């Protein structure tokens, strides 16, 4: 079993001139796209709140969430 990755474009939804390219690990079971804070900070993407998540090993973690435009294979999400 291997990993599937895809190249994507990530943009600030309030200023789409602030974009960057990245490679994402594809996880069809994930509701959210997980991006490192440093990459989001470079695009000036701000957090909108915090949420609790349960990990695969049943731990509960809290993470900041926010909104960004993700484009992959010519489609925006």
Secondary structure, 3 states (H helix, E strand, C coil): CCCCEEEEEEEECCEEEEEEEEEEECCCCCCCCCCCHHHHHHCCCCEEEEEEEECCCCCEEEEEEECCEEEECCEEC
